[in-house]
Amino acid sequence: MTQMDTSKVSRWDQHGREHVVRVHRTGVQRTIRCDTCGWRRSAQFLPWLKAEEHLAEAHQATVDPTAAKGTGRPGPLTPRGTTGCAP
């Protein structure tokens, strides 16, 4: 029996709407499908990159919910109990 795994790529557009593309994996085969418009594609290599490209091109959804505000990249890690600011 083959195991099926699912992950998702989500981005927000300029109107604050969330758009999600799910990546389904069965063995070495990956299928990506957009929850918003139903777009579907088979992708053996870099499925998450193709999902991000679809969200940007088709839905203008480029805001990454996991990124730090305003930078488009994840924020720096700070140890517990610190604020990350200089004294």
Backbone as CSV, one residue per row, in Angstrom:
resi,resn,N_x,N_y,N_z,CA_x,CA_y,CA_z,C_x,C_y,C_z
1,MET,0.844,-1.178,0.000,0.000,0.000,0.000,0.887,1.239,0.000
2,THR,0.605,2.201,-0.897,1.389,3.424,-0.964,0.875,4.436,0.046
3,GLN,1.809,5.221,0.558,1.463,6.244,1.536,1.304,7.576,0.823
4,MET,0.283,8.353,1.205,0.046,9.651,0.585,0.244,10.740,1.620
5,ASP,1.086,11.699,1.282,1.358,12.823,2.162,0.870,14.100,1.496
6,THR,0.417,15.040,2.312,-0.076,16.315,1.800,0.554,17.452,2.579
7,SER,0.971,18.483,1.859,1.427,19.717,2.482,0.774,20.863,1.722
8,LYS,0.963,22.088,2.221,0.317,23.201,1.540,1.227,24.415,1.501
9,VAL,0.992,25.241,0.499,1.646,26.530,0.360,0.530,27.556,0.394
10,SER,0.602,28.492,1.335,-0.456,29.510,1.405,0.158,30.896,1.329
11,ARG,-0.528,31.785,0.650,-0.118,33.179,0.501,-1.374,34.043,0.558
12,TRP,-1.197,35.296,0.917,-2.304,36.245,0.953,-2.138,37.246,-0.172
13,ASP,-3.272,37.706,-0.712,-3.230,38.736,-1.744,-3.341,40.112,-1.087
14,GLN,-3.369,41.164,-1.910,-3.405,42.537,-1.392,-4.734,42.888,-0.725
15,HIS,-5.749,42.063,-0.885,-7.052,42.284,-0.253,-7.209,41.486,1.035
16,GLY,-6.165,40.774,1.429,-6.205,40.013,2.668,-6.832,38.640,2.551
17,ARG,-7.057,38.171,1.316,-7.633,36.841,1.122,-6.529,35.795,1.053
18,GLU,-6.775,34.669,1.704,-5.810,33.577,1.687,-6.042,32.690,0.473
19,HIS,-4.962,32.307,-0.174,-5.000,31.377,-1.301,-4.087,30.213,-0.940
20,VAL,-4.546,28.987,-1.197,-3.801,27.791,-0.797,-3.629,26.859,-1.991
21,VAL,-2.400,26.357,-2.141,-2.114,25.303,-3.110,-1.611,24.119,-2.304
22,ARG,-2.220,22.971,-2.494,-1.831,21.763,-1.766,-0.934,20.897,-2.639
23,VAL,0.067,20.323,-2.007,1.002,19.425,-2.686,0.730,18.020,-2.153
24,HIS,0.272,17.141,-3.033,-0.021,15.749,-2.670,1.121,14.884,-3.185
25,ARG,1.626,14.013,-2.322,2.735,13.141,-2.706,2.321,11.694,-2.531
26,THR,2.484,10.942,-3.592,2.274,9.496,-3.567,3.518,8.876,-4.190
27,GLY,4.368,8.285,-3.358,5.639,7.762,-3.864,6.511,8.901,-4.351
28,VAL,6.978,8.818,-5.597,7.796,9.895,-6.157,6.956,10.915,-6.924
29,GLN,5.696,10.613,-7.163,4.820,11.504,-7.922,4.221,12.574,-7.022
30,ARG,4.233,13.825,-7.484,3.618,14.929,-6.751,2.605,15.626,-7.636
31,THR,1.471,15.945,-7.048,0.426,16.685,-7.752,0.135,17.940,-6.955
32,ILE,0.067,19.076,-7.629,-0.260,20.321,-6.948,-1.631,20.786,-7.425
33,ARG,-2.447,21.284,-6.478,-3.812,21.696,-6.791,-4.162,22.944,-6.004
34,CYS,-4.719,23.937,-6.694,-5.111,25.194,-6.082,-6.529,25.088,-5.522
35,ASP,-6.688,25.399,-4.229,-8.012,25.382,-3.606,-8.896,26.507,-4.125
36,THR,-8.295,27.604,-4.575,-9.064,28.770,-5.017,-9.703,28.572,-6.379
37,CYS,-8.908,28.129,-7.364,-9.422,28.070,-8.738,-9.488,26.657,-9.316
38,GLY,-8.974,25.657,-8.589,-9.028,24.290,-9.083,-7.910,23.924,-10.030
39,TRP,-6.970,24.844,-10.287,-5.824,24.574,-11.152,-5.077,23.359,-10.619
40,ARG,-4.618,22.508,-11.517,-3.971,21.262,-11.120,-2.799,20.992,-12.052
41,ARG,-1.719,20.454,-11.473,-0.544,20.154,-12.283,0.262,19.041,-11.623
42,SER,0.849,18.202,-12.447,1.758,17.178,-11.959,3.148,17.796,-11.927
43,ALA,3.885,17.577,-10.852,5.207,18.178,-10.729,6.131,17.221,-9.987
44,GLN,7.111,16.706,-10.690,8.042,15.793,-10.051,9.123,16.568,-9.300
45,PHE,9.542,17.717,-9.845,10.601,18.500,-9.244,10.083,19.872,-8.804
46,LEU,10.506,20.322,-7.644,10.200,21.642,-7.095,8.705,21.978,-7.076
47,PRO,7.862,21.124,-6.541,6.424,21.414,-6.563,6.055,22.647,-5.742
48,TRP,6.788,22.918,-4.655,6.449,24.067,-3.812,6.782,25.369,-4.524
49,LEU,7.860,25.385,-5.296,8.203,26.560,-6.079,7.144,26.814,-7.154
50,LYS,6.683,25.758,-7.807,5.635,25.898,-8.820,4.332,26.361,-8.189
51,ALA,4.055,25.924,-6.970,2.857,26.376,-6.254,2.957,27.868,-5.955
52,GLU,4.124,28.326,-5.492,4.323,29.750,-5.212,4.177,30.583,-6.483
53,GLU,4.717,30.085,-7.595,4.605,30.799,-8.870,3.148,30.929,-9.294
54,HIS,2.368,29.862,-9.135,0.951,29.918,-9.500,0.222,30.958,-8.655
55,LEU,0.468,30.952,-7.350,-0.203,31.904,-6.469,0.142,33.342,-6.840
56,ALA,1.391,33.594,-7.175,1.814,34.945,-7.540,1.228,35.379,-8.888
57,GLU,1.259,34.492,-9.868,0.809,34.852,-11.214,-0.712,34.870,-11.344
58,ALA,-1.380,33.860,-10.852,-2.822,33.737,-11.055,-3.644,34.549,-10.059
59,HIS,-3.138,34.710,-8.837,-3.939,35.347,-7.786,-3.278,36.577,-7.177
60,GLN,-2.083,36.944,-7.648,-1.317,38.050,-7.086,-1.186,37.901,-5.567
61,ALA,-1.069,36.672,-5.116,-0.940,36.357,-3.696,0.532,36.116,-3.402
62,THR,1.184,37.100,-2.790,2.624,37.029,-2.574,3.030,37.202,-1.119
63,VAL,2.086,37.475,-0.225,2.430,37.698,1.170,2.527,36.360,1.881
64,ASP,3.727,36.046,2.369,3.999,34.786,3.056,3.612,34.922,4.523
65,PRO,2.679,34.100,5.019,2.245,34.226,6.409,3.310,33.853,7.421
66,THR,4.347,33.136,7.004,5.390,32.733,7.939,6.551,33.710,7.974
67,ALA,6.537,34.724,7.101,7.640,35.676,7.036,7.463,36.789,8.056
68,ALA,8.571,37.388,8.421,8.530,38.553,9.319,7.885,39.712,8.576
69,LYS,7.254,40.608,9.292,6.543,41.721,8.671,7.479,42.590,7.843
70,GLY,7.087,42.805,6.584,7.769,43.747,5.724,9.041,43.271,5.050
71,THR,9.604,42.131,5.418,10.871,41.719,4.837,10.714,40.627,3.799
72,GLY,9.645,39.839,3.874,9.471,38.733,2.951,10.321,37.534,3.309
73,ARG,11.046,37.623,4.431,11.892,36.525,4.894,11.573,36.223,6.342
74,PRO,11.841,34.992,6.777,11.627,34.684,8.190,12.500,35.571,9.069
75,GLY,11.966,35.962,10.199,12.692,36.827,11.114,13.805,36.088,11.827
76,PRO,14.711,36.847,12.483,15.810,36.218,13.205,15.316,35.485,14.435
77,LEU,16.033,34.458,14.821,15.685,33.714,16.021,16.250,34.443,17.229
78,THR,15.438,34.618,18.249,15.922,35.242,19.494,15.688,34.264,20.618
79,PRO,16.666,34.150,21.546,16.505,33.233,22.668,15.340,33.636,23.536
80,ARG,14.758,32.668,24.245,13.652,32.963,25.152,14.075,33.973,26.192
81,GLY,13.159,34.886,26.519,13.414,35.863,27.550,14.126,37.106,27.053
82,THR,14.435,37.171,25.749,15.056,38.376,25.214,14.132,38.987,24.193
83,THR,14.317,40.260,23.949,13.460,40.969,23.014,14.117,41.131,21.664
84,GLY,15.434,40.895,21.587,16.138,41.093,20.330,16.619,42.505,20.172
85,CYS,16.351,43.381,21.136,16.775,44.779,21.079,18.031,44.972,21.913
86,ALA,18.881,45.884,21.485,20.093,46.202,22.256,19.708,46.953,23.526
87,PRO,20.462,46.775,24.630,20.126,47.460,25.888,20.368,48.940,25.815
